[in-house]
């Protein structure tokens, strides 16, 4: 019982010492608030480039006294342009052109436009060199050739379709 009382007495003494040192350290760093000088405050919101003067303002924050200050502006500033990177079109996807937006207010200055897909590039084996797509519309699943629309081509395709279906049926 005596050791428990001694432990708590030492613990209480340590906590009191720590709190005294913490108070002294906070008093030593005397922070003077400079809310009157906007340059010493942190800029939170900047709508300085809005053309509508009702929405043309800036908001500053003082970390020392934890207050916000809103400054209404009499005239609108210029947009700060930021490029929105587009992407190139491929033979499988449409692309996007570069666009421009304002860094400050987020308004879109130049819209991104959709660019059409590029055509497939034949690699010499009737497949696209870029994406591997089949360049022939009516390719035979059995021999991977286009038999054409002539009578002989249609008969060949008919028998190849039968062979292909038997192959699928018996998993060969």
C-alpha positions in Angstrom: 0.0 0.0 0.0 2.9 2.3 0.9 4.6 1.7 -2.5 1.4 2.5 -4.4 1.0 5.8 -2.6 4.7 6.6 -3.3 4.2 5.7 -7.0 1.2 8.0 -7.4 3.0 10.8 -5.6 6.0 10.6 -8.0 3.7 10.4 -11.0 1.7 13.5 -9.8 5.0 15.4 -9.3 6.2 14.5 -12.8 2.9 15.6 -14.4 3.1 18.9 -12.6 6.6 19.5 -13.8 5.7 18.7 -17.3 2.8 21.0 -17.3 4.9 23.9 -15.8 7.5 23.4 -18.6 4.8 23.2 -21.3 3.2 26.5 -20.0 6.6 28.2 -19.9 7.4 27.1 -23.5 4.1 28.4 -24.9 4.5 31.7 -23.1 8.1 32.0 -24.5 6.8 31.8 -28.1 4.8 35.0 -28.0 2.8 35.0 -31.2 1.6 38.4 -32.2 -1.4 38.3 -34.5 -0.9 40.1 -37.8 -4.4 39.9 -39.1 -4.2 43.4 -40.5 -1.5 42.4 -42.9 -3.0 40.0 -45.5 0.5 38.9 -46.7 1.0 37.2 -43.3 -2.3 35.3 -43.6 -2.8 32.1 -45.6 -4.9 32.4 -48.8 -7.7 29.9 -48.6 -10.1 30.8 -51.5 -9.3 32.9 -54.5 -12.0 34.0 -56.9 -10.2 37.0 -58.1 -10.7 36.3 -61.8 -14.5 35.9 -61.7 -16.2 38.4 -64.0 -19.3 38.5 -61.7 -18.4 41.0 -59.0 -20.7 39.3 -56.5 -18.5 36.2 -56.7 -15.3 38.2 -57.0 -13.5 37.8 -53.6 -10.7 36.2 -51.7 -10.7 34.5 -48.3 -7.6 34.6 -46.0 -7.0 32.6 -42.8 -4.9 33.6 -39.7 -3.4 30.6 -38.0 -2.5 32.6 -34.9 -5.9 33.8 -33.9 -7.9 31.2 -36.0 -10.0 33.7 -37.9 -11.0 34.1 -41.5 -11.1 37.4 -43.4 -13.0 37.9 -46.7 -11.9 40.6 -49.1 -14.3 41.7 -51.8 -12.5 42.8 -54.9 -13.6 45.8 -56.9 -12.5 44.6 -60.3 -11.9 41.2 -61.8 -8.4 39.9 -62.5 -7.2 37.7 -65.3 -7.6 34.0 -65.5 -4.5 31.9 -64.8 -4.5 29.3 -67.5 -3.7 25.7 -66.9 -3.5 23.1 -69.8 -5.7 20.0 -69.4 -3.7 17.3 -71.2 -5.6 15.4 -73.9 -4.9 11.9 -75.2 -4.2 10.6 -78.6 -6.8 8.6 -80.4 -6.0 5.0 -81.3 -7.7 2.5 -83.5 -9.8 1.3 -80.6 -10.6 4.5 -78.6 -11.5 8.1 -79.4 -9.0 10.7 -78.3 -9.3 14.1 -76.6 -7.7 17.4 -77.7 -5.9 19.6 -75.1 -8.1 22.0 -73.1 -7.5 25.0 -71.0 -9.0 25.9 -67.6 -8.4 28.6 -65.0 -6.2 27.5 -62.0 -7.9 30.0 -59.7 -11.6 29.7 -60.3 -11.8 26.4 -62.3 -13.7 27.9 -65.2 -13.2 26.2 -68.6 -11.5 28.5 -71.0 -11.2 26.1 -73.9 -13.2 22.8 -74.0 -11.6 19.5 -74.9 -12.9 18.1 -78.1 -13.3 14.4 -79.1 -11.0 13.3 -81.9 -12.1 10.3 -84.0 -10.6 6.9 -83.9 -7.6 6.2 -86.2 -8.1 3.5 -88.9 -6.6 0.1 -88.3 -3.2 -0.5 -89.8 -2.8 -3.8 -91.8 0.3 -5.7 -90.9 0.3 -7.8 -94.0 -1.5 -10.7 -92.4 -5.0 -9.1 -92.3 -4.6 -8.1 -88.6 -4.2 -4.6 -87.3 -0.5 -3.9 -86.4 -1.6 -1.7 -83.4 -4.4 -3.6 -81.7 -4.4 -7.0 -83.3 -8.0 -6.6 -84.6 -9.2 -8.8 -87.5 -9.1 -6.7 -90.7 -11.3 -9.1 -92.6 -15.0 -9.0 -91.8 -15.9 -12.5 -93.0 -13.0 -14.6 -91.7 -13.5 -18.3 -91.6 -13.1 -19.6 -88.1 -11.7 -23.0 -89.3 -8.8 -21.7 -91.5 -8.7 -18.0 -90.7 -9.1 -17.0 -94.4 -11.7 -15.0 -96.3 -13.2 -17.3 -98.9 -15.0 -14.5 -100.7 -18.5 -14.4 -102.1 -18.1 -16.6 -105.2 -19.8 -20.0 -105.5 -16.6 -21.9 -104.7 -15.8 -19.6 -101.7 -19.3 -20.1 -100.3 -19.2 -23.9 -100.6 -15.7 -23.9 -99.0 -17.0 -21.8 -96.2 -20.1 -24.0 -95.7 -17.9 -27.2 -95.3 -15.4 -25.3 -93.1 -18.3 -24.2 -90.8 -19.4 -27.8 -90.5 -15.8 -28.9 -89.7 -15.4 -26.0 -87.2 -18.7 -26.9 -85.4 -17.7 -30.6 -85.1 -14.3 -29.5 -83.8 -16.1 -27.4 -81.1 -18.5 -30.2 -80.3 -15.8 -32.7 -79.7 -13.2 -30.2 -78.2 -10.5 -31.0 -80.7 
